[in-house]
Amino acid sequence: MKKNLFTAIILGIAMVSCESSTYDEVSDTEVPTEKITYTKHVKGIMEAKCTSCHSTGGSASSRPLNTYAQVNGSINQIIDRIQRPAGDPLRMPQGGTMSAADISIIVKWKEDGLLEN
């Protein structure tokens, strides 16, 4: 009995520890149900996916997206560009991808009233 219980515990631990998910895989299924805010939800997405080009020294530095005010002021264009179909040359981010969950968070942020904090 003890041997079977021990074996079951070890197998359970091994199965859980072998699971590997990337951020995008996990985030595709986990869009927050709470009100979306720039600081808590959107800022990290922008930093990870947009500001390498949309900041000083980037290829799109003339359209910076580093601050709440800049992202808020460009939200309609951002949503348009991130929702374009694959293969569209105007789809953003160029040379990368944005998960469906990240897109949903940005869209929900606008729907929730573009809250900062």
N, C-alpha and C positions, 0 to 999 in steps of 0.2 A: 504494500500500500504506500509506504513512504517512498519507495523507489519510483513508483508511477507518478506520484505527486511531484517529486523532485524533477523527473523527466519532463513533465508537463510544464512546470515553471521555467525550466531551462529553454524548452522549445518556444514558449511564449516570449521570453526575453529576446531570443535570437530573431524571431520573426519581426518584432517591433524594431529592434536595432538595425535590421537590414533595410528597412524602408527608407528610400531616398526620394525627396521631392524638391524640386527647385522652387524659388520664390514664385515664378510665374505659374507653375502648376498648382501651387497652393492658393495663390491669390485669385486664380480664375474662378474658384468656387466660393471665395470668402469676401464678398462685397459687404461692407458694414451696413447694418440696418439703422444705425444711429445717424443723426445729422452729420453730414460731411463738412469738415472745416479745412481751410487751406493749410494751417499749421500742422494739424494732426494727420491729414490724409493726402493732400494734394502736393504739398511742398516736396516731399520725398520722391514722388513720381516725377515731378518736373526736374529735380536735381539728377535723377538717375537716367532720364530719357531725353531731356530737352536742353539743359543748360550747357552741355558741352559745345553746342553750336550757338545757342541763343544767350551768349554772354560775351564779355570783353575778350577779344582774341579769337572768337569762334567764327565760323563761316557765315553765321546769321547774326552777327553782333549788332547789326543795325536794328534788330527786333529782339531786344533782351527779354528774357523771361525769368529773371532772378528774384523778383519780389512779388508780394501779394498784389500790389497795385498794377504791376506789369501783366501778370497772369490774368487778373480780374478784367483789366481793360482789353485783353485780347481773347477772352474766353470763346466768343462765337467763332473766331478764326481757328482757334486751337481745336475745338470740337469738330469743325468742318474737316480739318486736315487729318486728325487722328482716326476719323471714321471713314475715310475714303477707302475704296477697295484696293486689295493687293494689286500691285502693278501700276497703279496710278502714280505718275511722277510727282504729284503734289502731296502724296501721302506722307505723313510724318509719324515717327522720326525716320529721316532718311538713313538708309543703311542699317536700320535696326527694326525692332518690333516693340509693340506695346500690347500687353495682355488685354484680353477682353475685360477682365476685372478692373484693370487700371483705367481703361476707357470708361467703364461704367461708373467708377468713382468720380472721374472728372465731370461726366454728364450729370450725375446725381448732385455733385457740389453746386452746379448751376441751378438745378431744380430746387435745392434746399436753400437757395438765396445767397450763394457766394460768401458764406461766413468765413471770417478770418481766423478766429480762435474758438 
